[in-house]
Amino acid sequence: MDVFKRYAISFSIAGIILYFFTIWVEEQNEGMMPHNLSNKTEEKLAVTLPPKRYYEKCVDISETQQLIFNFNSQAPFSFNLHYHDEGEVYYEIKEDSVAELDFTFKPEKRAYYCLMWGNPGAEKVEMKYELSIQNRSSN
C-alpha cells in the first residue's frame, strides 16, 4: 500500500506541474499562431453561417505580399480584418453591417491576419468568399 501511495502522490505532483507549465507556455505564446490558420494562397468557399455565430479564416501575410479578397452574402454581416500582437487586437478593417466587399489589403508588417464574419441575424445566411495572397508588384 505504501508503494501505491508514493506513486499516487508522485503522479499527482507531476500532473499539477505539467498543468501549470502548459498554462504558462500558452500565455507566453498567446496570439503567436491562430488555431484556424490556413496555409492556402487561394481559396474560394461558400459558408452557411448560423444565427449569432461567426466564421474566421486566418492567413500569414508578409509586408511584401497583398491579400485580395471579396465576399457577398444574402444579408448583412459584421466583418473585420484583424491581427493580434502581444495580447492586443488591431483592426485593419471593421464594418458593422456589410453584405459585400471587394478589397486589396497591403500590410505594413508580417502577421497572422484574420478575416472574421459575424451573423447578427436570427436566420442562417449563406456567404461566398474568395481570397488570394499574391506578391506585390514592384511598380
C-alpha positions in Angstrom: 0.0 0.0 0.0 2.9 2.4 0.7 4.2 1.9 -2.9 0.7 2.8 -4.3 0.5 6.0 -2.1 4.0 7.1 -3.2 3.2 6.6 -6.9 -0.2 8.3 -6.5 1.5 11.3 -4.8 4.3 11.4 -7.4 1.8 11.3 -10.3 -0.4 13.9 -8.7 2.6 16.3 -8.3 3.8 15.6 -11.8 0.3 16.3 -13.2 0.0 19.6 -11.3 3.4 20.7 -12.5 2.6 19.8 -16.1 -0.8 21.6 -15.9 0.7 24.8 -14.7 3.6 24.5 -17.2 1.1 24.2 -20.0 -0.8 27.3 -18.9 2.5 29.2 -18.7 3.5 28.2 -22.2 0.1 29.1 -23.7 0.4 32.6 -22.0 3.9 33.1 -23.4 2.8 32.3 -26.9 -0.7 33.9 -26.9 -1.5 35.4 -30.3 1.5 33.8 -31.9 -0.4 31.4 -34.2 -4.2 31.3 -34.6 -5.9 27.9 -34.3 -7.6 28.3 -37.7 -4.5 29.3 -39.8 -4.8 28.4 -43.4 -1.7 27.6 -45.5 -3.6 28.1 -48.8 -2.7 31.1 -51.0 -6.0 30.9 -52.8 -9.4 29.9 -51.6 -13.0 30.0 -52.9 -15.6 28.9 -50.4 -19.3 29.1 -49.6 -20.2 29.1 -45.9 -23.6 28.9 -44.2 -23.4 30.8 -41.0 -26.0 30.0 -38.3 -27.6 32.9 -36.3 -25.4 34.7 -33.8 -22.3 32.8 -34.9 -19.1 33.8 -36.6 -16.6 32.4 -39.1 -12.9 33.2 -39.1 -10.1 32.5 -41.6 -6.5 33.4 -40.8 -3.6 33.7 -43.2 0.1 34.5 -42.8 0.9 37.6 -44.9 4.2 39.5 -45.1 4.8 43.1 -46.0 5.9 42.1 -49.5 2.5 40.4 -50.2 -1.1 41.6 -50.6 -4.4 39.9 -49.7 -7.0 40.3 -52.4 -10.4 39.2 -51.2 -14.1 39.6 -51.8 -17.3 38.2 -50.4 -21.1 38.6 -50.8 -24.0 37.3 -48.8 -27.8 37.3 -48.7 -27.9 39.5 -45.7 -25.5 42.0 -43.9 -22.7 40.6 -41.7 -20.4 42.2 -39.3 -16.9 41.9 -40.8 -13.4 42.7 -39.7 -9.8 42.1 -40.7 -7.6 42.0 -37.7 -4.3 40.7 -36.2 -3.1 40.0 -32.7 0.1 41.5 -31.2 1.2 40.9 -27.6 -2.3 40.1 -26.5 -3.9 43.2 -28.2 -6.2 43.0 -31.2 -5.6 45.5 -34.0 -8.3 46.1 -36.7 -7.3 46.9 -40.2 -11.0 46.9 -41.4 -14.1 46.9 -39.2 -17.6 47.0 -40.6 -20.8 46.6 -38.6 -23.2 45.8 -41.5 -21.9 44.8 -44.9 -23.3 42.3 -47.4 -20.5 42.5 -49.9 -16.9 43.8 -50.1 -14.1 43.7 -52.7 -10.8 44.8 -51.2 -7.0 44.6 -51.6 -5.1 44.7 -48.4 -1.4 45.6 -48.3 0.0 45.0 -44.8 2.8 47.2 -43.4 4.2 44.2 -41.4 4.2 40.4 -41.4 1.5 39.0 -39.2 -1.3 36.4 -39.0 -4.2 38.4 -40.3 -7.7 37.1 -39.7 -10.9 37.7 -41.7 -13.9 37.4 -39.4 -17.6 37.4 -40.4 -20.4 37.5 -37.8 -24.1 36.8 -38.4 -26.1 39.2 -36.2 -29.4 38.0 -37.6 -32.0 35.5 -36.4 -31.7 33.3 -39.6 -28.8 31.4 -41.1 -27.1 33.1 -44.0 -25.0 31.9 -46.9 -21.9 33.7 -47.7 -19.4 33.2 -50.6 -15.9 34.4 -50.4 -12.7 34.3 -52.4 -9.2 35.2 -51.2 -5.8 35.2 -52.8 -2.4 36.0 -51.4 0.0 37.5 -54.0 3.4 39.1 -54.1 3.1 42.8 -54.6 4.2 44.2 -58.0 7.2 46.4 -58.0 5.5 49.4 -59.6 
